[in-house]
Amino acid sequence: MAASSRRAHAPRARAEASQASEPGPLSALPPPSPAALAPEESLVLLRKAEECALSHLTEASSYCFGYAEEMSLFRRRTTLARFDYRPKPDPYCQARYTFCPTGSAIPVMKDKDVIEVYRLQAPVWEFKYGDLLGHFKIMHDAVGFKSSLTGKNYTMEWYELFQLGNCTFPHLRPGMDAPFWCNQGAACFYEGIDDAHWKENGTLVLVTTISGSMFNEMAKWVKYDNETGIYYETWTVQASPDKPSVVWFDSYECSKFILRTYQKLADLGAVFKKIQTNYTSIILFSGEPVYLGNETSIFGPLGNKTLAAAIRDFYYPFKPHRTVREFFVDLLKIIDRVIVNRQFYLFYNLEYWFLPMKFPYLKIIYEEVPLPVGSKTSFDV
């Protein structure tokens, strides 16, 4: 499993919302309305959302119904897509640290086995920097399993194939007009739980107990999830820090996989303990996003050369740096564009969006997401 550049042979995407949605290629969606290409200060959907949420008047029903239709179309574009298959890696994409070096197939458990499920969390890059990023609550999540019949334990996690930087920003390659992305993420399953890694600076705690048959059903779901949810997305994009707030784009990273896994287990009948579980999110704050187009419409032969140059120019300062001086020079450029000029270009679902940035621009949060409640009755263990 490795990343591709999302170029001409990218897999066909299927729009899949968190709630029921109609499957279909993203290319089949109608182009954005003129309102979607409004100026930077336009916050049409946000204003409608606020008005509809606060309104109790029957006269507002048709207005809010129109908002619901408009928001539904927007959500189909901004909910991370599922794909028909995982593409082969491009040799250009290289990992500094090998992805899933000790990975193995998920075993088939005996139906009557009793499996303990553990919540695992530790600071990102703890193996290299210890608890450094833990002080900023930048955490990595995984899930552990222990079989009562065999005594074996296992770890399962989901993370980027070619490190976080490649998933967050593209490469600008000579001779190629379009930015080149190495941004796949995938599930990794391997035998053993590194107790010291998770306990020393993080969390290793029992959250539920399941049967072997439930574990086997979960394994089938993991295969589907891993083959169709293939691109890592670092950013969550919100309208404001207030609660509730419109979420324009949701992230797709390690914690989201763990949350989906917990929900699947709950739906299979797992009953979770009542403990607090917090997760890290990196949030950009933006006004209403402006749809720009896909790689072909922007960077192709008939593309928008001015827009293409602006996108490439935006991503240039995020390149890897060889000297300290280069880093600080480009950091000033990033501050100028993102904070002073309030501009950000986001690549999401094979499409580019312009984000009119808003104060506080960026925030790392570590907030509670409760363990799920399933729709079935758990077996007796």
CORLIN-V332534 format. One record per residue. N is the residue number from 1. PSI is psi in radians with two decimals (NA if undefined). NEAR is the number of other C-alpha atoms within 8 Angstrom. Layout:
BEGIN
n->N psi->PSI near->NEAR
n->N psi->PSI near->NEAR
END
This chain:
BEGIN
n->1 psi->2.10 near->7
n->2 psi->3.00 near->11
n->3 psi->2.69 near->15
n->4 psi->3.07 near->15
n->5 psi->0.06 near->10
n->6 psi->0.78 near->9
n->7 psi->-2.54 near->7
n->8 psi->-0.54 near->4
n->9 psi->0.50 near->5
n->10 psi->2.58 near->9
n->11 psi->2.67 near->9
n->12 psi->2.34 near->8
n->13 psi->2.60 near->12
n->14 psi->2.12 near->12
n->15 psi->2.23 near->16
n->16 psi->1.85 near->13
n->17 psi->2.91 near->11
n->18 psi->-0.49 near->6
n->19 psi->3.07 near->4
n->20 psi->2.33 near->6
n->21 psi->2.86 near->9
n->22 psi->2.17 near->6
n->23 psi->2.65 near->7
n->24 psi->2.70 near->8
n->25 psi->2.49 near->10
n->26 psi->-0.52 near->9
n->27 psi->-0.31 near->5
n->28 psi->-0.18 near->6
n->29 psi->2.53 near->6
n->30 psi->2.70 near->5
n->31 psi->2.75 near->4
n->32 psi->2.57 near->8
n->33 psi->2.85 near->6
n->34 psi->-0.56 near->6
n->35 psi->-0.52 near->7
n->36 psi->-0.30 near->9
n->37 psi->0.54 near->9
n->38 psi->2.92 near->9
n->39 psi->3.01 near->5
n->40 psi->-0.65 near->7
n->41 psi->-0.07 near->7
n->42 psi->2.23 near->8
n->43 psi->0.87 near->8
n->44 psi->-0.93 near->8
n->45 psi->-0.67 near->10
n->46 psi->-0.78 near->10
n->47 psi->-0.74 near->8
n->48 psi->-0.71 near->10
n->49 psi->-0.79 near->10
n->50 psi->-0.74 near->8
n->51 psi->-0.73 near->8
n->52 psi->-0.64 near->9
n->53 psi->-0.58 near->6
n->54 psi->-0.27 near->6
n->55 psi->2.39 near->7
n->56 psi->0.24 near->5
n->57 psi->2.39 near->6
n->58 psi->-0.46 near->5
n->59 psi->-0.35 near->6
n->60 psi->-0.08 near->10
n->61 psi->-0.82 near->8
n->62 psi->-0.66 near->7
n->63 psi->-0.79 near->8
n->64 psi->-0.50 near->10
n->65 psi->-0.71 near->8
n->66 psi->-0.69 near->8
n->67 psi->-0.72 near->11
n->68 psi->-0.72 near->8
n->69 psi->-0.75 near->8
n->70 psi->-0.74 near->9
n->71 psi->-0.58 near->9
n->72 psi->-0.77 near->8
n->73 psi->-0.77 near->8
n->74 psi->-0.76 near->8
n->75 psi->-0.61 near->10
n->76 psi->-0.54 near->11
n->77 psi->-0.51 near->10
n->78 psi->0.13 near->11
n->79 psi->2.27 near->12
n->80 psi->2.31 near->12
n->81 psi->2.70 near->11
n->82 psi->2.61 near->11
n->83 psi->2.80 near->13
n->84 psi->-0.45 near->10
n->85 psi->2.89 near->8
n->86 psi->2.09 near->10
n->87 psi->2.76 near->9
n->88 psi->2.70 near->8
n->89 psi->2.65 near->9
n->90 psi->2.29 near->9
n->91 psi->-0.38 near->5
n->92 psi->-0.56 near->4
n->93 psi->2.03 near->10
n->94 psi->2.46 near->6
n->95 psi->2.37 near->9
n->96 psi->-0.66 near->6
n->97 psi->2.17 near->6
n->98 psi->2.35 near->7
n->99 psi->2.27 near->8
n->100 psi->1.00 near->7
n->101 psi->-0.48 near->5
n->102 psi->0.40 near->5
n->103 psi->2.63 near->9
n->104 psi->2.90 near->7
n->105 psi->2.63 near->6
n->106 psi->2.17 near->7
n->107 psi->2.74 near->4
n->108 psi->2.12 near->5
n->109 psi->2.67 near->9
n->110 psi->2.45 near->7
n->111 psi->-0.64 near->8
n->112 psi->0.09 near->7
n->113 psi->2.63 near->12
n->114 psi->2.07 near->12
n->115 psi->2.13 near->13
n->116 psi->2.41 near->12
n->117 psi->2.23 near->13
n->118 psi->2.43 near->12
n->119 psi->2.22 near->13
n->120 psi->2.31 near->13
n->121 psi->2.39 near->12
n->122 psi->2.79 near->15
n->123 psi->2.51 near->16
n->124 psi->2.41 near->9
n->125 psi->0.60 near->8
n->126 psi->-0.56 near->12
n->127 psi->-0.39 near->6
n->128 psi->-0.69 near->5
n->129 psi->0.10 near->8
n->130 psi->-2.33 near->10
n->131 psi->0.18 near->9
n->132 psi->-0.96 near->9
n->133 psi->-0.31 near->14
n->134 psi->-0.52 near->12
n->135 psi->-0.43 near->7
n->136 psi->0.14 near->7
n->137 psi->0.63 near->11
n->138 psi->1.71 near->12
n->139 psi->2.63 near->12
n->140 psi->2.46 near->10
n->141 psi->2.57 near->13
n->142 psi->3.10 near->14
n->143 psi->2.45 near->12
n->144 psi->2.67 near->13
n->145 psi->2.51 near->11
n->146 psi->2.15 near->11
n->147 psi->2.28 near->12
n->148 psi->-0.45 near->10
n->149 psi->-0.71 near->6
n->150 psi->-0.34 near->5
n->151 psi->-0.04 near->7
n->152 psi->2.58 near->9
n->153 psi->2.79 near->11
n->154 psi->2.72 near->12
n->155 psi->2.45 near->13
n->156 psi->2.30 near->11
n->157 psi->2.97 near->13
n->158 psi->2.18 near->13
n->159 psi->3.08 near->11
n->160 psi->2.47 near->14
n->161 psi->-0.55 near->14
n->162 psi->0.65 near->17
n->163 psi->2.82 near->10
n->164 psi->-0.71 near->8
n->165 psi->-0.73 near->6
n->166 psi->-0.50 near->12
n->167 psi->-0.35 near->16
n->168 psi->-0.62 near->9
n->169 psi->2.61 near->10
n->170 psi->3.02 near->11
n->171 psi->2.49 near->9
n->172 psi->1.74 near->11
n->173 psi->2.41 near->8
n->174 psi->2.39 near->4
n->175 psi->0.00 near->4
n->176 psi->2.20 near->7
n->177 psi->-0.76 near->7
n->178 psi->2.53 near->9
n->179 psi->2.55 near->10
n->180 psi->2.09 near->10
n->181 psi->2.37 near->12
n->182 psi->1.27 near->12
n->183 psi->0.56 near->16
n->184 psi->2.63 near->14
n->185 psi->2.77 near->14
n->186 psi->2.86 near->11
n->187 psi->2.56 near->10
n->188 psi->2.19 near->10
n->189 psi->2.29 near->13
n->190 psi->2.72 near->12
n->191 psi->2.46 near->10
n->192 psi->2.64 near->8
n->193 psi->2.12 near->8
n->194 psi->1.54 near->6
n->195 psi->-0.75 near->7
n->196 psi->-0.71 near->6
n->197 psi->-0.78 near->11
n->198 psi->-0.59 near->13
n->199 psi->-0.66 near->10
n->200 psi->-0.83 near->7
n->201 psi->0.18 near->11
n->202 psi->-2.29 near->11
n->203 psi->2.38 near->11
n->204 psi->1.78 near->11
n->205 psi->2.44 near->7
n->206 psi->2.27 near->8
n->207 psi->-0.45 near->10
n->208 psi->3.00 near->11
n->209 psi->2.36 near->12
n->210 psi->2.95 near->13
n->211 psi->2.89 near->13
n->212 psi->-0.65 near->13
n->213 psi->-0.65 near->11
n->214 psi->-0.69 near->12
n->215 psi->-0.75 near->11
n->216 psi->-0.65 near->10
n->217 psi->-0.70 near->8
n->218 psi->-0.70 near->11
n->219 psi->-0.68 near->9
n->220 psi->-0.72 near->8
n->221 psi->-0.70 near->9
n->222 psi->-0.73 near->10
n->223 psi->-0.81 near->8
n->224 psi->-0.84 near->8
n->225 psi->-0.69 near->8
n->226 psi->-0.53 near->10
n->227 psi->-0.33 near->11
n->228 psi->-0.39 near->11
n->229 psi->1.61 near->9
n->230 psi->-0.26 near->12
n->231 psi->2.28 near->8
n->232 psi->2.38 near->13
n->233 psi->2.00 near->11
n->234 psi->-0.75 near->11
n->235 psi->2.44 near->11
n->236 psi->2.36 near->13
n->237 psi->2.11 near->12
n->238 psi->2.83 near->14
n->239 psi->-0.54 near->13
n->240 psi->2.91 near->9
n->241 psi->-0.16 near->8
n->242 psi->2.79 near->5
n->243 psi->2.26 near->4
n->244 psi->2.80 near->4
n->245 psi->2.62 near->9
n->246 psi->2.25 near->9
n->247 psi->1.91 near->9
n->248 psi->-0.80 near->12
n->249 psi->2.43 near->10
n->250 psi->2.62 near->11
n->251 psi->2.92 near->11
n->252 psi->1.58 near->11
n->253 psi->-2.86 near->13
n->254 psi->-0.78 near->12
n->255 psi->-0.60 near->11
n->256 psi->-0.63 near->9
n->257 psi->-0.74 near->11
n->258 psi->-0.72 near->13
n->259 psi->-0.69 near->8
n->260 psi->-0.67 near->8
n->261 psi->-0.80 near->10
n->262 psi->-0.74 near->10
n->263 psi->-0.69 near->11
n->264 psi->-0.76 near->10
n->265 psi->-0.69 near->12
n->266 psi->-0.72 near->15
n->267 psi->-0.47 near->11
n->268 psi->-0.16 near->11
n->269 psi->0.00 near->13
n->270 psi->2.44 near->14
n->271 psi->2.06 near->10
n->272 psi->2.61 near->11
n->273 psi->2.75 near->7
n->274 psi->1.43 near->5
n->275 psi->2.70 near->7
n->276 psi->2.34 near->8
n->277 psi->2.09 near->8
n->278 psi->2.66 near->9
n->279 psi->2.71 near->11
n->280 psi->2.40 near->12
n->281 psi->2.46 near->10
n->282 psi->2.00 near->11
n->283 psi->2.30 near->12
n->284 psi->2.48 near->12
n->285 psi->2.21 near->15
n->286 psi->2.65 near->14
n->287 psi->-2.98 near->13
n->288 psi->2.13 near->14
n->289 psi->2.59 near->11
n->290 psi->2.10 near->10
n->291 psi->2.30 near->11
n->292 psi->-0.63 near->9
n->293 psi->-3.10 near->10
n->294 psi->-3.06 near->9
n->295 psi->-0.74 near->12
n->296 psi->-0.81 near->9
n->297 psi->-0.41 near->10
n->298 psi->-0.81 near->14
n->299 psi->-0.08 near->13
n->300 psi->-3.12 near->8
n->301 psi->-0.58 near->5
n->302 psi->0.35 near->7
n->303 psi->-3.13 near->10
n->304 psi->1.76 near->9
n->305 psi->-0.61 near->8
n->306 psi->-0.80 near->6
n->307 psi->-0.73 near->8
n->308 psi->-0.75 near->13
n->309 psi->-0.65 near->8
n->310 psi->-0.71 near->8
n->311 psi->-0.80 near->9
n->312 psi->-0.72 near->11
n->313 psi->-0.64 near->8
n->314 psi->-0.76 near->10
n->315 psi->-0.32 near->11
n->316 psi->-0.78 near->8
n->317 psi->-0.23 near->10
n->318 psi->0.09 near->8
n->319 psi->2.80 near->8
n->320 psi->2.53 near->4
n->321 psi->2.49 near->7
n->322 psi->-0.43 near->6
n->323 psi->2.78 near->6
n->324 psi->-0.69 near->7
n->325 psi->-0.79 near->6
n->326 psi->-0.74 near->9
n->327 psi->-0.84 near->10
n->328 psi->-0.59 near->8
n->329 psi->-0.82 near->8
n->330 psi->-0.54 near->10
n->331 psi->-0.70 near->9
n->332 psi->-0.66 near->8
n->333 psi->-0.72 near->9
n->334 psi->-0.79 near->11
n->335 psi->-0.73 near->9
n->336 psi->-0.74 near->9
n->337 psi->-0.77 near->12
n->338 psi->-0.71 near->12
n->339 psi->-0.87 near->11
n->340 psi->-0.88 near->7
n->341 psi->-0.10 near->7
n->342 psi->0.90 near->10
n->343 psi->2.44 near->11
n->344 psi->2.37 near->11
n->345 psi->2.17 near->10
n->346 psi->2.36 near->8
n->347 psi->2.07 near->8
n->348 psi->2.23 near->10
n->349 psi->0.73 near->9
n->350 psi->0.27 near->8
n->351 psi->2.69 near->11
n->352 psi->2.46 near->13
n->353 psi->2.54 near->13
n->354 psi->2.27 near->12
n->355 psi->2.01 near->13
n->356 psi->1.71 near->13
n->357 psi->2.61 near->14
n->358 psi->2.68 near->10
n->359 psi->2.40 near->6
n->360 psi->0.35 near->7
n->361 psi->-1.04 near->11
n->362 psi->2.49 near->9
n->363 psi->2.40 near->8
n->364 psi->2.13 near->11
n->365 psi->2.68 near->9
n->366 psi->1.62 near->10
n->367 psi->2.79 near->7
n->368 psi->2.35 near->8
n->369 psi->1.94 near->8
n->370 psi->2.63 near->8
n->371 psi->2.58 near->11
n->372 psi->2.86 near->8
n->373 psi->2.19 near->9
n->374 psi->3.13 near->13
n->375 psi->0.01 near->8
n->376 psi->2.91 near->8
n->377 psi->2.23 near->7
n->378 psi->2.65 near->8
n->379 psi->2.88 near->8
n->380 psi->2.01 near->3
n->381 psi->NA near->6
END
